[in-house]
């Protein structure tokens, strides 16, 4: 039911607000999944569109982070092709194709940022994924401007909100997976 889903997402998605001012050296967009067919999952599209809009507003370079963790095609490669089709200049897009998880996103993006001289990055990811992402990127030595997107929390209900729905069950599973990820990273000392 929607109230249960919202109770799961609320603590995750309210940790960071969308910033009013945007300052940084680069925009980092984390991948959110890709199908084996080579199409991005919804979270990846939402993150990518947010990064694209920030790029249009700021002119900052975009670092796309996402390897081939499940699919055989790296997410960042697919995202880069989409940005090029949107008219973003190729020299403004850097793809990080090796990472398989958020910890590796931070580590490999750090290597790219050292080469580019980027110290402060605007981090774009789903709102529910921001806590873990910020902790890992800060641990890697970044100064972060969190820029959450892809919000799942709704907070408004009608009579149908109290009926089970597959989409709500699916979203709830995403939140539970994020809590498990946070716990795993905490128990292993990675955050």
N, C-alpha and C positions, 0 to 999 in steps of 0.2 A: 504494500500500500504506500501511497505517496508520503504520508506523514512519517513512516518508518524510514523510507529512503532519505527524506530531508533531515531526519535526526542523525543519520549516518554522515551525510555530506556537510551539514552546518559547521561542525568544528574544523573540518578540513578546508572549507572554502571561505571562511571568514578570517583566517589567519593573516591574509594579505589583501589589501584593497588595491584596486586599479589606480596607479599613480596619476596625479593631475599634471605634473611636469615630468618630462622625459629627458634625462641626461645620461649619456654613456658613450662608450667608444664603439660599441657594436651591439647588434641585436642577435641573441641566441635563441633559436627555435628548436625545442626538443620534439623528436618524433613521437607519435602516439599510436603507432601500429600501421601495418600494411598487410593487405591480403596477398596470398600467393599469386593471384592474378596480376599483381603489380599496381593495384589501386589502393590509395590511402584509406585508412579507416576514418570515421567521422572526427575523432579527436585530433588526428593529424591535420585534417583539412582546416578545422577551426583554429588550431595553433598557427598553421601556415598563413591563413588569411589575416590573422592578427599581426603576425610578423610583417607581412606584405604591407598592411596599412601603416604600421609604424615606420617602415622603410620609406613609404611615400611621404610621410609627414616629416621625417628627420633626415633622409638621405644617407643614413648610416648603413654600413655593410651588414649583411645577414649571414650568420653562421648557422647552418642547418646540421643538427646532430642526430644521427640515427643510422645504425648499420643494419645488417641482415640478421636480426636475432632469431626470427622464426621463418620469415620468407627468404627466398634466395636473392631477392633484390633489395639493396640498401634503401631505407626510407629516404635518406638525405638526397639520394640520386633522383628519386621520383619527385621529391619536393622541389629540387633545383630545376628540373625540366618544367614543372608547372610555373615557377616564378619567371623563368625565361619566356614562357608563353604569355605571361601577364605583362611582359615588357620590361622586366628588371634586367639591367645590364649584367652580363655574365661576370664581369670583374667585381661586381658588388655582392656576389653570392659565393660563399665558401662551403663546401660540403665536407662533413666529418663522417666517414663511412664505416668506421671500425667498431663503434660502441654497440654493446648488446643490452646495456642496462643504464640506469641513471648515474650510477657511480662512474661507469666508463664514459658517459657523456661528459661529465665534469673533467675527468682526467684528459681526455683527448681534445676537448675544447680548450683546455688550459695550454696545451702544446701549440695550438693554432694561435691563440691570443698572445703567447710569448713572441711568436714570429711577427705578428702584426702590431705589437706594442699596445694591445688593449688591456686596460686594467679594470675598467668598470663596464659591466655588460647589463643590458636589459634582457632579463630572462623571461621568455614566453613559454608557458606550458599551461595545461589544464589547471583550473583553480584547485581541484582536489589533489593534484600532484605537486603543488607548489611548496608545501612544507618540506617534504623530503628533498626536492630539488634544491631549494635554497640552502638547506643544511649541507648537502653534498658539495655544492658549488662554493660555499663559504669555506668549507674544510679544504677545498682545493686551492684556496687563496684568492678567490674572486671578491671584488666589491660588486654587490648585486642590486639591481633595481628590479624587484619582482613585478611582472606584468601578467596577472592571471587572465585566463580566458576559458571558454568551454564550461561555463557554470552549469551544474546539475540541480542545485537547490532551487526550489520554487517558492515555498512558503505560503501559497494560496491554495485553498481547497474548495471543492464542491462535493456533492454527493458521490460522484464517480471516483473521487480521490480515495475513497475507502474500499474500493473493489480491487482485487488483485489484478495486475496487468503484467504481461511478460516484460515490457520495456522497463517498468519500475523494478522488477526483479533483477533484470540485467544491470541496471544502474546501481542497485544495491550491492550486487556482486563486485562491481568496480570499486565501490567505496571500501568494502571489506578487504579486497585485494590490496588497496592502498594502505590500510591499517596493518595488514600482515607485512607489507614491504617496510613500513616504518619500524615495526617491531623487529624484523629481521636485521635491518641496518643498525638499529640500536643495540641489539644483543651481540652483534658481531663487531661492535665498536667502530663502525664506519661513519656514524653520525653522533 
